[in-house]
Amino acid sequence: MHILLTGGTGLIGRHLCRFWQDKGYRLTVWSRRPAQVAQVCGAGVRGIARLDELGEEPVDAVVNLAGAPIADRHWTSHRRALLWASRITLTEQLIAWLQGRQQRPAVLISGSAVGWYGDGGERELTELSQPVKEDFASQLCIAWEETALRAEALGMRVVLVRTGLVLAAEGGFLSRLRLPFKLGLGGPIGSGRQWMPWVHLDDQIALIDFLLQREDASGPYNACAPEPVRNREFARRLGRALHRPAFMPLPALVLRAGLGELSVLLLGGQRARPVRLLAAGFTFRYNDVQSALDDLSARL
């Protein structure tokens, strides 16, 4: 199988490349820095700067994960434009390339996030739920998904992966919490009551492969563990895994003053459940957050 990836040098992309290389798949990564792809993703992974470098070479699947990190910086007008271009504009370019091909891949797996729903409060969110409260992050995900779905008109199966907070030993959400928690400065954010949909990196890789292989899978899937936790409980359990206290709160007023609209990502949340994944027969290795954190703690 030949798979084309965007975002292949990111956290999820790198691990997908290694996972699929072990299966003997052929991998090509569309990247702004193609010379670095083999070093980051694996010696056998090809990096390309332009899609036309593939010519009419057969491609069996496309996995579209590209996107500038949404929580790294303030949402200035320049940053918003970059976030939009790195997701929607790039996906539009991908669709245009697919339209011009004689041989088209069978499936497009495209990234999204549980932020699609906006701040869901106490409401349980399944793939049948509609956006609860649209903010910039929600609008970004909605537009990203709508753009990817254009591939259906080309006869392709389209899968939308609405990812939660990815827990990994290197990179991802935990990398930002490591230092304050190890210094004993960790604790709940705001009220601590907001729900946190999370997923262990190993399960994220496994579920994307599961959706790739399952020919009847299409549409949105919540890529998060079956048991979301409140922020306060997550902080307590992370402190336990690191053998550190976790009682130092980060007040909502401080976050709003310092981060502006970006603070909604931390003060809001989604009580999302992976209903469609479970119904399709996918089995999570890490269902509860303590088992996930215990697995990762030795490497944090």
ZIRA-V439256 format. One record per run of one state. SS is the DSSP state (helix for helix, strand for strand, loop for the rest). FROM is the first residue (numbers start at 1). TO is the last residue. If there is no record, write none. Layout:
BEGIN
ss = [SS:SS]
from = [FROM:FROM]
to = [TO:TO]
END
This chain:
BEGIN
ss = [loop:strand:loop:helix:loop:strand:loop:helix:loop:strand:loop:helix:loop:strand:loop:helix:loop:strand:helix:strand:loop:strand:loop:strand:loop:helix:loop:strand:loop:strand:loop:helix:loop:strand:loop:strand:loop:strand:helix:loop:strand:loop:strand:helix:loop:strand:loop:helix:loop:strand:loop:helix:loop:helix:loop]
from = [1:2:7:11:23:26:31:34:42:46:49:51:55:61:65:77:100:107:114:118:119:124:126:133:134:136:155:157:164:165:168:173:183:189:190:195:197:198:201:214:219:224:229:231:243:250:251:252:268:271:273:275:281:289:298]
to = [1:6:10:22:25:30:33:41:45:48:50:54:60:64:76:99:106:113:117:118:123:125:132:133:135:154:156:163:164:167:172:182:188:189:194:196:197:200:213:218:223:228:230:242:249:250:251:267:270:272:274:280:288:297:300]
END
